[in-house]
Amino acid sequence: MSTRVRWGILGTGMVAGWLRQGFRGCQKAELWAVASRSPDRARAFAEKHQIPAAHGSYESLLADSSIEAVLVTLPNTLHREWVERSAQAGKHVLCEKPLAMSARDVQAMIEACRSQGVHLMEAAMYRFQPQIEGVLQLIRSGRIGQLRHVQAAFSWPFRDAANIRLRKDMGGGCLFDLGYYPISFAVLLAGRRPAAVMGSACYGDSDVEESAAALLHFDSGLAALAECGFRIDVKIHAEITGEEGRIILPDPWTARGNKKQVQVWKARKLDETLEFEDPNAYTREIDHFSGVVRGQGGLLWTPEESLRVIHTLEAVARSSRTGESVALKPG
Ligand SMILES: NC(=O)c1ccc[n+]([C@@H]2O[C@H](COP(=O)([O-])OP(=O)(O)OC[C@H]3O[C@@H](n4cnc5c(N)ncnc54)[C@H](OP(=O)(O)O)[C@@H]3O)[C@@H](O)[C@H]2O)c1
């Protein structure tokens, strides 16, 4: 077994290209193969990105015994099937967010990976930015006191009806796509599921959410407002307010390679501006998971975290459809 974990990617779409760039900086991982439903697309992607092996089917990549870990970059509704098939083939799996479209599916995926003795992690890329760890440390240190409010947003215009984001059969909708970020961020900060949620969404021609907002109530006394949309101008922001101060993240989700600044405000005055390095978060995510595969520590984004997030997303989706608030079991 080589020291670097040998990886394969399922899918040749947008995020697969970004992840390929991420592999270039990895110390613990090497990208060995890509698979597509189309042999031509697999070859073209492998040539463009200098990947040694190209497979004309996902099954064929999973049959390659030299591959230890698989990145699932398929549409949301295909995640469960290909995570489970990867686990059955003995591969560790890093699967794009959200892990699936329901808590029932996520639970089944976790159990499938546990029973095969392989690791599973949801690719919550933003969590691997140094600024997020820095903000969590600030909060733990008590810098802004007890958390009371989180306001977070991710909107980005998408109008192409053929894009998986606007296709119901592919698990489209801004809630599980962009809304994943502000909602999972609030859940991460709370360290638990909300006790109740209220959702509001507008649906497009294909009956997926094109804009949405969610109010999350946590029984620690924290309330979060999360916004997202495909038919809204770009909006990227997060603000955390405690009893003794406020933290503002002007660029919480994207990995652009610039330095990131985070502000701490106290009593209407800017108290401090912290600057964080912004290395490629995909590189850090893949190296982290590869380290876990090699027995170097535990997962930063655990299956339990993914379960909390999917329970919340599902509840918000239901509330948006019915107009009723939804209570969640503790967890
Ligand atoms: N972490 C992040 O930063 C990030 C960013 C964007 C998206 N994502 C997630 O990554 C996943 C993929 O998003 P994407 O934007 O990369 O999508 P995309 O560009 O549409 O790529 C999806 C790929 O899935 C494969 N596929 C298999 N069956 C398909 C079908 N029936 N219809 C369409 N494609 C199919 C296709 O590859 P072949 O045809 O070659 O097999 C396609 O290239 C989603 O879960 C999304 O939420 C994560």
The ligand as a MOL file (V3000), in Angstrom:
LIG
                    3D

  0  0  0     0  0            999 V3000
M  V30 BEGIN CTAB
M  V30 COUNTS 48 52 0 0 0
M  V30 BEGIN ATOM
M  V30 1 N -18.6170 21.1090 -2.2650 0
M  V30 2 C -18.8080 22.0010 -3.2070 0
M  V30 3 O -18.1330 23.0180 -3.2690 0
M  V30 4 C -19.8380 21.7480 -4.2590 0
M  V30 5 C -19.9940 22.6630 -5.2860 0
M  V30 6 C -20.9120 22.3520 -6.3010 0
M  V30 7 C -21.6490 21.1940 -6.2320 0
M  V30 8 N -21.4990 20.3340 -5.1960 0 CHG=1
M  V30 9 C -22.2580 19.0660 -5.1320 0
M  V30 10 O -21.6640 18.1960 -6.0850 0
M  V30 11 C -22.6650 17.3860 -6.7130 0
M  V30 12 C -22.5710 17.5740 -8.2160 0
M  V30 13 O -22.7490 18.9350 -8.5400 0
M  V30 14 P -22.1530 19.5450 -9.9020 0
M  V30 15 O -22.4380 20.9870 -9.8870 0
M  V30 16 O -20.7420 19.0950 -10.0940 0 CHG=-1
M  V30 17 O -23.1110 18.8400 -10.9700 0
M  V30 18 P -22.8410 18.5760 -12.5210 0
M  V30 19 O -21.8780 19.5700 -13.0660 0
M  V30 20 O -24.1650 18.4540 -13.1730 0
M  V30 21 O -22.1150 17.1530 -12.5030 0
M  V30 22 C -22.7690 15.9830 -12.0800 0
M  V30 23 C -22.1330 14.7860 -12.7680 0
M  V30 24 O -22.8720 13.6250 -12.3700 0
M  V30 25 C -22.8730 12.6920 -13.4280 0
M  V30 26 N -24.2410 12.1580 -13.6040 0
M  V30 27 C -24.6270 10.8880 -13.3860 0
M  V30 28 N -25.9100 10.7150 -13.6520 0
M  V30 29 C -26.3930 11.9040 -14.0630 0
M  V30 30 C -27.6530 12.3370 -14.5180 0
M  V30 31 N -28.7190 11.5140 -14.5890 0
M  V30 32 N -27.7880 13.6380 -14.8690 0
M  V30 33 C -26.7450 14.4880 -14.7800 0
M  V30 34 N -25.5140 14.1170 -14.3740 0
M  V30 35 C -25.3230 12.8400 -14.0200 0
M  V30 36 C -22.3660 13.3970 -14.6660 0
M  V30 37 O -21.0900 12.8520 -14.9830 0
M  V30 38 P -20.9200 11.7420 -16.1430 0
M  V30 39 O -22.0320 11.9670 -17.1130 0
M  V30 40 O -19.5940 12.0590 -16.7000 0
M  V30 41 O -21.0000 10.4200 -15.4840 0
M  V30 42 C -22.2110 14.8440 -14.2790 0
M  V30 43 O -21.0880 15.4410 -14.8380 0
M  V30 44 C -23.9830 17.8040 -6.0740 0
M  V30 45 O -24.2700 16.9230 -5.0290 0
M  V30 46 C -23.7090 19.1960 -5.5200 0
M  V30 47 O -24.5160 19.5080 -4.3850 0
M  V30 48 C -20.6010 20.5980 -4.2190 0
M  V30 END ATOM
M  V30 BEGIN BOND
M  V30 1 1 1 2
M  V30 2 2 2 3
M  V30 3 1 2 4
M  V30 4 1 4 5
M  V30 5 2 4 48
M  V30 6 2 5 6
M  V30 7 1 6 7
M  V30 8 2 7 8
M  V30 9 1 8 9
M  V30 10 1 8 48
M  V30 11 1 9 10
M  V30 12 1 9 46
M  V30 13 1 10 11
M  V30 14 1 11 12
M  V30 15 1 11 44
M  V30 16 1 12 13
M  V30 17 1 13 14
M  V30 18 2 14 15
M  V30 19 1 14 16
M  V30 20 1 14 17
M  V30 21 1 17 18
M  V30 22 2 18 19
M  V30 23 1 18 20
M  V30 24 1 18 21
M  V30 25 1 21 22
M  V30 26 1 22 23
M  V30 27 1 23 24
M  V30 28 1 23 42
M  V30 29 1 24 25
M  V30 30 1 25 26
M  V30 31 1 25 36
M  V30 32 1 26 27
M  V30 33 1 26 35
M  V30 34 2 27 28
M  V30 35 1 28 29
M  V30 36 1 29 30
M  V30 37 2 29 35
M  V30 38 1 30 31
M  V30 39 2 30 32
M  V30 40 1 32 33
M  V30 41 2 33 34
M  V30 42 1 34 35
M  V30 43 1 36 37
M  V30 44 1 36 42
M  V30 45 1 37 38
M  V30 46 2 38 39
M  V30 47 1 38 40
M  V30 48 1 38 41
M  V30 49 1 42 43
M  V30 50 1 44 45
M  V30 51 1 44 46
M  V30 52 1 46 47
M  V30 END BOND
M  V30 END CTAB
M  END
